[in-house]
């Protein structure tokens, strides 16, 4: 394991902790991406993350620390992102990733993505700036926002970000007036009914409308170069990719009849860790069936890369002893953390996630109530955030093996996607927290100079 150097990065991320180099204990298997070795590498990395979480939490004296010293913090393993990239290359070698910046715009993530050779999917001026700050050429950025702000369009033209999407006639007129030399992708409607976050309710031209848009673009002398689609974030039906590829093929053929020679297909996002091989197999077959090798294929993965790379630790700031709703003869506990759905747990509301609490530290203090609180499964808790809003609940019920009290710590894995990026300052709580960067893979360490 290699630690990042001490630095105060942009976006108010402070990398302030150093730990002994454990790389000799947790060797990288990046060069040989076999299943057993990868599993061992991931397990070793999880152990390492847990060790660092515990050491960082133990450095905080809850009874004497200053305001905010016990705030939530992350451990981010850049090696996990590197492993996900190798996995992508093994299964979707034909498809070039354009990382979805909105998912997690952490500067270290963007720096690694740039050095891996990936592009960036941006939806605003700020995201374009973040991508450019990583050092990539503007040709590695797609402005994948079908409904763009006029001033942002002019800014994209100024910065040389030429690739962008559209799905309606008004957008074409806007592009004609503000960036007529742009390289355009027609975004088409898809069936995302089984996805966690549906996007087709907001974006995408139907197959009936698409030919009319191509004809209008041709009359306006705009440069349409490709087709894009998005089957929805966290897609659950791999057949959605097959249907979308088939529809895209139809649009390519219609564009050729109008006079365009399209050269790029953007297959969007929707990739998840648990279903990736299943989805990629269907997508790869569909691409090989419908699109010859001369057609460039790109994608916009987000959560696939970063969800499992970040682990969050939060402190128990308060506790209430209440009757167990399922068995009033026993005690249960309401735990209040210094983070909640208005903060890093915004993924509960906005991304339909269900973070699972695990015990990081448990002092088992003597003030704990009746031993009758324990069940064979452990102790029953509900877990709440720190704000005064009743919807600020992280877990309505969970059994944990230890008797937790104020000052103890919990941790939550898989907190890298749609968490920090959508946190707020509601009730005066901070939306920026320390991130401890590590690398459990030699390849990532070399790219990042850790």
C-alpha distance (Angstrom), angle and dihedral (degrees) to the residues before:
residue distance angle dihedral
X1 . . .
X2 3.76 . .
X3 3.78 126.0 .
X4 3.76 125.4 -140.5
X5 3.79 115.7 -111.2
X6 3.78 117.8 -98.7
X7 3.78 109.5 -87.7
X8 3.75 142.2 139.6
X9 3.78 101.8 -123.9
X10 3.81 126.5 -160.5
X11 3.80 117.3 -85.2
X12 3.81 88.8 48.5
X13 3.78 95.5 -78.7
X14 3.77 111.6 151.2
X15 3.80 118.2 -160.1
X16 3.76 100.2 -164.7
X17 3.80 110.1 146.4
X18 3.80 129.8 85.3
X19 3.79 126.7 -163.9
X20 3.77 135.2 -175.3
X21 3.80 113.9 -83.9
X22 3.82 107.2 -100.4
X23 3.80 96.4 175.9
X24 3.80 91.9 116.3
X25 3.81 89.2 56.8
X26 3.79 95.1 47.1
X27 3.83 107.0 38.0
X28 3.78 120.3 -166.5
X29 3.79 120.5 -112.4
X30 3.78 94.5 -172.3
X31 3.77 93.3 119.9
X32 3.81 93.7 59.5
X33 3.77 109.5 38.6
X34 3.80 97.5 -163.8
X35 3.79 119.3 152.8
X36 3.82 98.8 -119.0
X37 3.78 94.0 44.4
X38 3.78 92.2 47.8
X39 3.81 91.0 50.2
X40 3.79 90.2 51.3
X41 3.79 91.1 47.3
X42 3.81 92.1 50.7
X43 3.81 92.3 48.0
X44 3.80 91.3 49.3
X45 3.79 89.2 49.2
X46 3.82 91.5 51.7
X47 3.81 90.0 51.8
X48 3.76 89.9 50.3
X49 3.80 93.4 49.5
X50 3.81 89.7 50.6
X51 3.80 91.0 51.1
X52 3.80 91.9 52.2
X53 3.81 92.1 45.8
X54 3.81 90.5 53.4
X55 3.79 94.0 47.7
X56 3.79 93.1 48.6
X57 3.83 92.0 48.1
X58 3.80 91.6 47.4
X59 3.81 89.8 55.6
X60 3.82 89.4 67.0
X61 3.79 118.2 85.3
X62 3.79 99.9 -156.8
X63 3.82 92.9 -164.8
X64 3.81 95.9 52.5
X65 3.82 107.7 22.9
X66 3.78 123.5 116.6
X67 3.82 123.5 -109.1
X68 3.78 110.9 -64.0
X69 3.81 97.8 9.1
X70 3.80 88.8 112.5
X71 3.83 92.0 50.4
X72 3.82 119.9 133.7
X73 3.80 116.8 -83.2
X74 3.79 138.8 -172.5
X75 3.77 135.8 -134.5
X76 3.80 109.0 -151.9
X77 3.80 118.7 -164.8
X78 3.80 109.3 -156.9
X79 3.80 87.2 -173.2
X80 3.80 89.7 68.8
X81 3.81 90.3 56.2
X82 3.80 88.7 49.6
X83 3.81 91.0 52.1
X84 3.79 90.1 50.4
X85 3.80 89.3 52.2
X86 3.80 91.6 52.7
X87 3.78 88.6 48.7
X88 3.81 90.0 52.1
X89 3.79 92.0 50.5
X90 3.80 91.1 49.5
X91 3.81 93.9 51.7
X92 3.81 105.6 26.4
X93 3.78 103.3 26.3
X94 3.78 92.3 150.5
X95 3.81 93.7 55.9
X96 3.82 119.3 79.8
X97 3.83 112.1 -146.6
X98 3.80 120.0 -129.3
X99 3.79 101.6 -168.6
X100 3.84 114.0 -130.1
X101 3.81 100.9 -122.3
X102 3.81 92.6 -163.7
X103 3.80 90.7 67.5
X104 3.80 93.8 66.8
X105 3.82 119.4 -18.6
X106 3.80 94.5 -168.5
X107 3.83 107.6 152.4
X108 3.81 93.3 -133.3
X109 3.81 90.4 54.5
X110 3.79 90.9 50.3
X111 3.80 91.0 47.6
X112 3.80 91.0 53.1
X113 3.81 92.5 45.3
X114 3.80 90.0 52.4
X115 3.80 92.5 50.2
X116 3.80 91.0 47.6
X117 3.80 87.2 59.1
X118 3.79 95.5 -112.1
X119 3.78 125.7 144.5
X120 3.80 128.1 -132.4
X121 3.80 133.1 -115.1
X122 3.81 107.3 -149.1
X123 3.80 131.5 -178.3
X124 3.82 103.7 -176.0
X125 3.79 144.9 26.0
X126 3.80 91.0 -97.3
X127 3.80 92.3 53.9
X128 3.80 91.2 47.1
X129 3.80 88.5 52.6
X130 3.81 91.6 50.5
X131 3.79 91.0 50.6
X132 3.80 93.1 48.4
X133 3.81 90.5 47.6
X134 3.81 87.9 60.2
X135 3.80 86.7 66.3
X136 3.80 101.3 -109.9
X137 3.77 124.5 143.3
X138 3.84 113.5 -106.8
X139 3.81 88.2 -114.7
X140 3.82 86.9 71.6
X141 3.81 92.0 61.9
X142 3.80 127.6 82.2
X143 3.79 117.5 -165.8
X144 3.80 91.4 -142.2
X145 3.78 97.8 -177.9
X146 3.84 113.4 112.8
X147 3.82 92.8 -160.9
X148 3.79 108.9 48.4
X149 3.80 134.2 -177.6
X150 3.81 111.5 -111.3
X151 3.79 94.5 -128.4
X152 3.81 90.2 48.5
X153 3.79 89.1 53.5
X154 3.79 90.5 54.2
X155 3.79 89.3 46.6
X156 3.80 91.2 51.7
X157 3.81 88.5 52.4
X158 3.80 90.4 49.8
X159 3.81 92.0 50.7
X160 3.81 94.5 44.0
X161 3.82 96.5 -114.0
X162 3.79 97.0 148.7
X163 3.82 104.7 163.7
X164 3.80 115.1 87.4
X165 3.80 142.9 144.3
X166 3.80 133.9 -119.6
X167 3.81 135.5 -179.4
X168 3.83 106.5 176.4
X169 3.78 142.9 48.1
X170 3.80 96.4 -113.1
X171 3.79 89.3 57.6
X172 3.79 90.3 54.8
X173 3.81 91.8 53.4
X174 3.81 89.1 47.5
X175 3.81 91.9 51.0
X176 3.81 91.3 46.3
X177 3.81 89.9 55.9
X178 3.80 98.2 41.7
X179 3.81 108.9 25.9
X180 3.82 111.8 8.9
X181 3.82 92.8 165.8
X182 3.82 94.1 59.8
X183 3.80 121.1 127.0
X184 3.79 105.2 -123.3
X185 3.79 133.9 -151.0
X186 3.79 118.3 -164.7
X187 3.79 107.4 -135.8
X188 3.78 111.6 -146.2
X189 3.78 131.1 -159.0
X190 3.81 118.5 -99.3
X191 3.78 137.0 -172.7
X192 3.82 103.6 -101.9
X193 3.80 96.6 158.1
X194 3.82 92.4 125.8
X195 3.81 96.6 47.4
X196 3.80 126.4 107.9
X197 3.79 92.5 -129.1
X198 3.79 113.9 29.1
X199 3.78 116.3 -150.4
X200 3.81 103.8 170.7
X201 3.79 90.3 79.3
X202 3.81 85.7 69.0
X203 3.81 107.8 25.6
X204 3.79 139.7 32.8
X205 3.81 138.1 69.7
X206 3.78 117.1 -112.4
X207 3.79 119.1 -120.6
X208 3.80 88.5 -109.2
X209 3.79 92.7 57.0
X210 3.81 98.6 37.9
X211 3.86 97.1 80.6
X212 3.80 90.5 51.7
X213 3.80 90.9 52.2
X214 3.80 91.4 49.5
X215 3.79 90.6 50.7
X216 3.81 91.5 49.0
X217 3.81 91.3 48.9
X218 3.80 89.2 50.8
X219 3.82 92.1 51.1
X220 3.81 89.7 49.3
X221 3.82 88.8 50.8
X222 3.78 92.1 -122.7
X223 3.79 121.9 158.1
X224 3.82 110.1 -115.6
X225 3.81 107.6 -175.9
X226 3.78 105.0 166.1
X227 3.79 154.4 -8.8
X228 3.77 128.7 -103.3
X229 3.79 135.6 -169.2
X230 3.79 138.6 171.6
X231 3.81 122.0 -152.7
X232 3.81 91.5 -160.5
X233 3.77 134.1 -84.6
X234 3.79 112.0 -71.4
X235 3.80 94.0 12.6
X236 3.80 116.2 -161.5
X237 3.82 102.8 -172.1
X238 3.83 113.9 67.3
X239 3.81 90.2 -167.2
X240 3.81 87.1 71.7
X241 3.79 87.1 72.9
X242 3.79 92.1 52.0
X243 3.81 93.1 51.3
X244 3.81 92.3 45.3
X245 3.82 92.1 51.2
X246 3.80 90.0 49.8
X247 3.80 90.4 50.6
X248 3.80 90.9 47.9
X249 3.80 89.9 53.3
X250 3.81 88.9 55.3
X251 3.82 90.5 52.6
X252 3.81 91.2 49.0
X253 3.80 89.3 54.7
X254 3.81 93.0 46.6
X255 3.81 90.4 49.4
X256 3.80 90.2 52.7
X257 3.80 90.6 54.7
X258 3.81 89.4 54.1
X259 3.79 92.7 49.7
X260 3.81 105.0 -94.3
X261 3.80 124.4 126.3
X262 3.80 102.8 -154.2
X263 3.78 115.5 -159.7
X264 3.84 107.1 175.9
X265 3.80 137.2 58.6
X266 3.80 119.3 -165.9
X267 3.82 109.7 -158.7
X268 3.80 93.7 -171.3
X269 3.79 124.1 -150.1
X270 3.79 137.6 -62.3
X271 3.81 96.9 123.8
X272 3.81 118.4 141.4
X273 3.77 132.2 -173.6
X274 3.80 97.6 -120.0
X275 3.81 97.3 49.5
X276 3.79 101.7 30.6
X277 3.81 100.3 112.4
X278 3.81 92.0 46.6
X279 3.80 92.7 49.1
X280 3.79 95.9 41.9
X281 3.81 92.5 52.0
X282 3.80 92.1 55.4
X283 3.81 92.6 42.7
X284 3.81 93.2 48.3
X285 3.80 92.3 50.7
X286 3.80 91.2 48.0
X287 3.81 92.6 49.6
X288 3.80 92.6 49.0
X289 3.79 90.5 47.9
X290 3.80 99.0 48.2
X291 3.81 106.4 24.5
X292 3.81 125.9 52.1
X293 3.82 120.1 -135.8
X294 3.81 93.4 -98.1
X295 3.81 90.5 68.4
X296 3.79 111.7 92.7
X297 3.82 114.3 -131.5
X298 3.80 123.7 -157.7
X299 3.81 133.0 171.4
X300 3.82 138.8 -164.8
X301 3.83 107.2 -134.4
X302 3.78 117.8 173.1
X303 3.80 118.5 152.2
X304 3.81 90.4 32.7
X305 3.79 90.1 69.0
X306 3.79 103.9 38.0
X307 3.82 112.8 21.0
X308 3.81 95.6 91.5
X309 3.81 95.7 36.9
X310 3.83 97.4 75.2
X311 3.81 126.4 65.2
X312 3.81 120.1 -172.7
X313 3.81 127.5 -150.2
X314 3.81 121.5 -162.5
X315 3.78 132.9 -178.6
X316 3.82 127.4 -123.3
X317 3.81 103.2 -121.5
X318 3.81 99.0 173.6
X319 3.81 141.9 7.5
X320 3.80 136.4 -161.9
X321 3.78 126.8 -162.1
X322 3.83 109.7 -138.6
X323 3.83 136.2 162.8
X324 3.78 113.0 -88.5
X325 3.83 106.0 -106.0
X326 3.80 90.1 -143.7
X327 3.82 94.2 47.6
X328 3.84 115.0 15.4
X329 3.81 90.5 -168.3
X330 3.81 88.5 70.6
X331 3.77 132.1 61.9
X332 3.76 124.7 -114.2
X333 3.77 130.0 -177.9
X334 3.77 138.6 -131.0
X335 3.81 109.6 -147.4
X336 3.80 121.3 -161.6
X337 3.81 117.7 -156.3
X338 3.80 129.1 -164.7
X339 3.81 88.9 -117.3
X340 3.79 132.5 54.6
X341 3.78 148.3 149.2
X342 3.81 92.2 -51.2
X343 3.80 87.7 55.5
X344 3.78 133.1 33.9
X345 3.81 91.3 -25.3
X346 3.79 90.6 65.5
X347 3.82 84.9 113.6
X348 3.82 87.2 78.0
X349 3.80 91.6 64.9
X350 3.79 103.3 27.2
X351 3.79 101.6 32.5
X352 3.82 103.5 30.3
X353 3.80 92.4 -122.2
X354 3.81 128.4 152.5
X355 3.82 109.2 -150.0
X356 3.80 113.1 -157.1
X357 3.79 118.8 -139.8
X358 3.80 120.3 -133.8
X359 3.78 127.5 -176.8
X360 3.79 115.9 -103.4
X361 3.82 97.4 170.2
X362 3.80 131.4 2.6
X363 3.79 120.9 178.9
X364 3.83 94.8 -175.9
X365 3.79 91.2 -142.2
X366 3.78 121.0 -154.0
X367 3.83 92.9 -118.2
X368 3.82 88.3 74.0
X369 3.77 113.3 118.4
X370 3.78 133.8 -124.4
X371 3.82 120.0 -15.2
X372 3.80 84.3 -134.5
X373 3.79 85.7 80.6
X374 3.80 90.4 79.3
X375 3.79 122.6 88.8
X376 3.80 128.9 -176.0
X377 3.81 86.2 -93.1
X378 3.82 92.6 50.5
X379 3.80 130.1 -109.7
X380 3.80 123.7 -21.2
X381 3.80 118.4 -123.8
X382 3.74 142.1 170.0
X383 3.81 112.9 -154.4
X384 3.79 123.5 -145.4
X385 3.78 138.1 -176.9
X386 3.82 125.1 -119.0
X387 3.82 101.1 -105.8
X388 3.79 127.3 98.2
X389 3.81 92.8 -115.5
X390 3.79 118.7 108.0
X391 3.81 93.2 -142.1
X392 3.80 89.8 63.4
X393 3.81 94.8 103.2
X394 3.79 124.7 136.0
X395 3.81 99.8 -177.3
X396 3.79 125.0 9.1
X397 3.80 90.4 -160.9
X398 3.78 134.6 -0.1
X399 3.80 133.9 157.3
X400 3.80 116.3 -137.0
X401 3.81 127.1 -177.0
X402 3.82 97.4 -127.8
X403 3.80 134.6 64.0
X404 3.80 101.8 -117.1
X405 3.79 126.4 -157.1
X406 3.79 139.9 175.0
X407 3.79 111.1 -54.6
X408 3.80 96.2 28.7
X409 3.80 120.8 120.3
X410 3.79 134.2 -129.0
X411 3.79 127.1 -167.1
X412 3.79 133.3 -154.8
X413 3.79 125.9 -157.0
X414 3.82 127.0 -150.3
X415 3.80 94.4 37.6
X416 3.81 99.5 136.7
X417 3.81 100.9 98.6
X418 3.82 126.6 73.3
X419 3.81 94.3 -17.2
X420 3.82 115.7 100.9
X421 3.79 91.8 23.6
X422 3.82 93.2 64.7
X423 3.82 98.6 35.7
X424 3.82 118.0 125.1
X425 3.79 137.8 -157.7
X426 3.80 93.6 -122.2
X427 3.81 113.6 157.4
X428 3.81 88.6 11.0
X429 3.79 96.8 -71.7
X430 3.80 118.2 143.4
X431 3.79 122.3 -103.1
X432 3.83 94.5 -162.3
X433 3.78 123.1 73.4
X434 3.76 139.0 172.3
X435 3.80 117.4 -82.6
X436 3.80 120.0 -159.9
X437 3.80 108.0 -155.5
X438 3.78 121.0 -153.1
X439 3.78 135.9 163.5
X440 3.80 122.4 -141.3
X441 3.82 91.8 -179.5
X442 3.79 126.3 69.6
X443 3.81 90.6 -144.2
X444 3.78 93.1 59.2
X445 3.81 91.2 43.4
X446 3.79 90.6 55.0
X447 3.80 93.4 48.8
X448 3.79 93.5 47.7
X449 3.82 97.6 38.2
X450 3.81 91.5 -124.4
